[in-house]
Amino acid sequence: MHRYDFLVIGSGPAGQRAAIQAAKLEKDVAIVERQPLIGGVSLHTGTIPSKTLREAVLYLTGWDQRGLYGPSYRLKEKLLIEDLMQRMDITLRHETEVVEHQLRRNGVTLVNGNASFTDSHTLHVEKPDGSYEELHAEKFLIAVGSRPDRPEGIPFDNESIVDSDGILGIKRLPHSMGVVGAGVIGLEYASIFSAMDIKVTLIDSRSTLLNFMDREIVEELVHQLRKRGLVLRLREKVARIFKDDSGHIHTELESGKRLTSETVLFAAGRIGCTYSLGLDKAGLTTDSRRRLSVNANFQTEVPHIYAAGDVIGFPSLASTSMEQGRLAACHAMGQTASQQREYFPFGIYSIPEMSMIGATEQELTEKRVAYEIGVAQLRETARGQIMGLQEGVLKLLVSLGDRRLLGVHILGEGATELIHIGQAVLSMGGTLDYFLETVFNYPTLAEAYKVAALDAWNRLNAS
């Protein structure tokens, strides 16, 4: 039996960061990964592939140049799935090598196989060749991530009716697509495929999209999507999905509508990958979506077993998962660690992308916090004109009393990069004056912060 100080199950962002942190504290650490390649869902079917697909689409379709050369501009007239996959293969191969190198350089042992608890301190690992080994540890981190939920009655075939993992394996680009589920994943893929001039219908049972985001920002995104032909069906539930003899997919809604498409992406929810872990033998239980509950230190109901990442639920971001893994490892090894837990950014990699940090107008109104806004249009900056931007907005929320920054909300290319300026000011308790008095490079999109700040200053002084 091999003995370790710290055993990590899963090699996604949370597992990687936790293992490296524990190794840097001079602990004997191993990661157990059931897939043949290291990196987890984030690297192979989730975050990295979908964002790589997005960049390939922006480049190959000429989307990011149409503001200058017109809506008919195309870099490649007939786009094939092979064109997109080529860039993805290069990126994933490189990222896998980087992750493996980082883990080995830090002395983390990599174990390939399916892990299950035999008791709260022991893992049984079945290897790909049929052999097995027992691993013992004082502390554990469960970072197995999540997978798409596949409800009964949906005839998934991994070709034309797919989930968010299977969409990356389609053999050709369809002419039409139905997307069921308008959460982050569904919305990102719907916007990416619509940018390729594919007819997309987005279906969701809720009345609004992305309730945690600023309403105006989301409404502007919806406007942009509809302008390029995407059809949005809200407050609609799927009754059934079936394929006819000609290969077309029919999505029947409870309202009686029927949508016909070549492909359907079902992206309505995810569940934790905990089914085969034998959690009951370790004294652990999960919720209805197979997720684990943790305390502020990421400890489960069994104190020496920690959990982080998608398996503990919201916010299920690669960035927050990494930090959760680091904090869990520090606590497990008896080290104190601090984190800016109050403010972390959200990034939605739609086309155009969105990002936010801090409070929304809805939240401030509910809490009866007096605030003012400042708005800048990205196309009105010099850099925006140079880039040919047609859309994009940056909005600041500022306290009416002390002019302290309360939130930043951005729609447009570069939003997920620009948000970090607002993140720094917000985390330091900065005010509107920072943006008014700071010199930004010219021309840059970052100047939009000063434009929005001046707009807020005008509103504050007018009132």
Secondary structure, DSSP 4 states (H G I P E B T S, - for coil): -EEEEEEEE--SHHHHHHHHHHHHTT--EEEEESSSSTTHHHHHTSHHHHHHHHHHHHHHTTGGGHHHH-TT--SSSS--HHHHHHHHHHHHHHHHHHHHHHHHHTT-EEEESEEEEEETTEEEEE-TTS-EEEEEEEEEEE---EEE---TT----SSSEE-TTGGGG-SS--SEEEEE--SHHHHHHHHHHHTTT-EEEEE-SSSSS-TTS-HHHHHHHHHHHHHTT-EEE-S--EEEEEE-TTS-EEEEETTS-EEEESEEEE-S-EEES-TTS-GGGGT----TTSPPP--TT-B-SSTTEEE-GGGG-TT--HHHHHHHHHHHHHHHTT-------S---EEE-SSS-EEEEE--HHHHHHTT--EEEEEEEGGGSHHHHHHT----EEEEEEETTT-BEEEEEEESTTHHHHHHHHHHHHHTT-BHHHHHHPPPPSS-TTHHHHHHHHHHHHHHHH-
